[in-house]
Amino acid sequence: MNEPDLILDLKATLGEGPCWDHKAQVLYWVDCLANHIHQYNPETTINTTMITGKNVGCVAVAKSGGLVGALEDGFYHIDFEKRHMTHLLDPEAHLPHNRFNDGKCDSEGRLWAGTMSKDEQDQEPRGSLYVLNISCQVQKVLDNVRISNGIAWSLDNKTMYYIDTPTKKIAAFDFEAQSGQLSNKRYVIEIPEGAGHPDGMCMDSEGMLWVAMWGGYAVNRFNPFTGKLLEKVHVPVCNVTSCAFGGKNLDELYITTASIGVDEHVKAKQPFAGGLFRVRPGVKGLPMHTFG
């Protein structure tokens, strides 16, 4: 397996949520706690930044133009070029100590995004998973979540995979695409001790899951049918947060990392913590779904 290249040494506090815009051939990614949305153009190697003033969980490309995102206080439409945000709704206005985290769009153009306590040491499951439909109505689909994270769908679109990070497991649900209904929860992958915690993830064109490992110095490729670890991309950063396929041929894996969550002794040994990395893993990904 190739070693990943460092693309941007931005020392992001909590780099997250890579989202490849296949039409524009740019990568959107966020720094949750620094309140940044980034746009990286691999052709020009220029990274431009929008400061939101609020923690950013995730963004997705909108069919109508711009982005849709989940920020700490709910869902927004975001005009990245004009640096303008329009608040849509906040399903957790009654929970000011929560914030939105990772999310992704499904095949029907809905945005799925979940929440977590702003206090990451909080042991109580205060988060939930929500789905924002194309009419900008929101529905809660799961509760009792601690740190809502990666989401992916199977190639036949009949299974949704989901990560609540502290469980150290990847759950699968039967997925009814038209209604967005989830059922039959089961666990398909369990992370062994010492391998880190599962964070963001994506699906490749062979139906395998690529999972970023917080505390694990790696992105792992798993077979969700057998639970078997197939491959490992070593990343020279402890806290690997998420991954997404990009590039003209969708054969490049972009990897986000964080500079928080480690003590100074460990941090000194990983000078590129918070960087954006890229690797060619030898398999292609799938185009990301857009909102609307």
N, C-alpha and C positions, 0 to 999 in steps of 0.2 A: 504494500500500500504506500502511495506517495505521501511525503510529508507536506502539510499545508504551508502555503506561502503567506507571509504577513502582507496584507494589502493596504491597510491603514493603521497607523500607530497612534490612535486617538486617545488611548487610555480612558476609554469610556468607564464610567462608574458602574453601570449595569447595562451593557450592550445587550440588545434583545431583538426579537421579532423581525428577522430578515424576510423581506417580501419582494420577489422578483416581478417587475412589470415587463412582461414578455413583449408587449407592443412597443414600449418606449426603450426597452433594453437598458433599464436602470434598476438598481437595487435600493429599495427603501429599508431602513432599519432604524431602531430607536435606542436612545439611552434613557431608560425609564426614570432614573432618579435625578439625572441632570436636566430633565424636561426638554430633551432634544428629539426631533425627527430628522434623520439624515437621508440624503439621496446621493448614492454613489454611481457615477457613470464610468464603467470600466473602459470605454473607448477613450475618454479624455483623462481618466484617472482623477477627476475632480469630485470632491465630496462637498455638497452644500448642506447647510443646516438651518432648520427652522426651530426657534425657541418658543415653546408653548406656554411656559409659566406654570405648567401642571405636570405631574408624573404621567408618563405615557406607557400604556400597556402594550398596545399593538396598533398597526395600521394595515389597511387593505386598499387596493386600487378600486375605485368606483367606476362602473361602466359609463356613468354620466359625466365623468371628469373629476379630477382631484382624488382625494382619499376619504375613506371612512375610518375612524379610529375609536378605540376605547381608551379614555384617559382616566385619571383618578376619580373624576366626578361624572362618569357616564360616557355616552356615545356622542361623537362629533362628526360633522362633515368638515373636511380640511382642504382648503385651497393652498397647496404648497407653494405655488408660484407667487401668489399674492400675500402669502403669510397670514392667511385669515382663517379663523375657525368659527363654525356655527354649531352651537350646542343643540343636540337633538332631544335627549332625555337621559335621566339618571335613575335607574331602577333601585339604587341604594342610597338615595338622598337621606334616608333615615339612619344610615350607617357611616358616619363621617370618618371613622377610623379604618375603613376598608378602602382599597383601591383596585382598579381593574389591572389585570395582568395579561397573559398571552391570549391570542385569538386568531381565527382564520375563517375564511369564507368557504361555504359548501357549494355544491354543484348547482343549487337553486338560487345562488346569489345572496344568501343570508350570511350575516356575520355572527360567528359564535365567539364569545369572550367571557372569561371568568374572573372572579374577584378573589382577594385575599386580604388578611389583616395587614395594615402598614407595619405592624410590629411582627417581624418575621420569626421571632422567638415565641410568639403566641401559640400555645399548644391546642387551642380550641378551634374547631372547624367552623370558622365564621364566614367563609366564602361560599359562592354559588357560581353556577354556570348559566349564562343567559344566551339567548339567540335573538338577534335584531333582524326582523324580516324586511323585505324590500319596500314595505309601506311605512317603515320606521316605527313599527310596534315591537315591543319587547316581551319575551316570555322567559320565565325561569324554568330551566330544565333539570338542574341538579342542585341540591344544597348539601350542607355538611361537608364542605370542601375546605381544606386548609390552604393550599397554594395551587390554584388552578393554573395549569400549564399547557403542554403540547397537545395538539389535536391533529388527526389525520384520518383520511377515509380510504378504505380498500379500493382496489381497482374496479371491482364490480359495484361499488358504491352502496353495498349492503351492510357494511360494518364501519362504525366509527371507533377510532382508538383515542384514548384520553389519559392524560397524566395529572394526578394530584401528587405533587412531588414528594411530600414526606412519606407517602405509602411505600415508596421504592418499588412500585408496580405499574404496569401499563394495563389499563382496563380496556375491554372491548364491549361494544353494545351493538345489538341489531339496530340498523338505521333504516328508517323509512324516508326516502329522499323527498317525496312530494310533501309530506306533512312535517318532516323534521323530527318525527317521534323516535325516542330511544327506548329500548327494552332489552331484557335478558343480559344484564351486566355480568361479566366474568373477567377474571384476570388471565392474561395470556403471556406476560413476561414479568419475571421477578428479578430484581437487581441484587446480586450477591453482595455480602458485606465487603467493604473496602473498595468497591467499584464506583462510588459516588451516588448521586441521586439523579433520576431522570428529570430533564427540564423540557426544552422545546424539541419538536421532532417534525420529520417530513417523510413522505412516501416516495419510493423510487418506481421506475417503470416496470420493475419485476415484482412489485407488491411487497417489497421489504421495507422495514422502518429504519430510519436513521435518527438516532436519539442522542442529543447533547447531554453530557454527564457533568452536572454541577459537583465539583469536588473530585472529579474523575480524570481530568487531563485528557479527555477523549470525546469523540463522537463514535458511537457504536452502531453497527448495522445488525439488526435482529430479524429473524424469521418469525412473524407473528403467529404462524400456524403451529410451530414447534417450540417457540420460546428460545430457540438456540441463538447464541451470539455467533455471527458469521464473520465479521470483520471489525477492526478497530482503527480509527484514524487518531493517531497521537497528536495532541495539541499542546504546545509548550506553556499552557496556562491552566491553572487548577480549575477555575470556575468557568466551564464551557456552558453557554446558555441556550443556544438555538442554532438551527441550520436550515438552509433552503437551497434548492437547485436553481441555477441561473445560467446565463450565457446564451449565445445564439442557438446552440444545440442542446441546451439544458443538461450539459455534461460537467458543469462546475458546481461544486458544493461550497456555498458561502457559510461561514461559521462565525457567530458572535461570541464574545467573552466579556467577563466582568473583572474589574479591578478591586471590587469590595469583597468582603467575606473571608479574607485571609489575614493572618497576623503579619507584622512587618518583616519578620525573619523569612517567612515563606515568600512574601511579596518581592523581596530583594532578589530572589532566585528566578523570578518570572517578569523580566522587564517589559514584556509586551502584553501584560494583562490589560484587558479592555480593548485589545486590538480586534480588527476585522481580518479574518483569514479566508483563504480559498484553496481548494484542492480539486484535482480531477480524480474521482474515485473509481473510474472505470465502468460506471453505469450511469444511465440518464435518469433525470427526474421527470416530473409532470408539470405542465403549466399550472400556475396558481389560479384558483377561481377568483373572480372579481365580484364586487358588491353591486346588486341591482339587477 
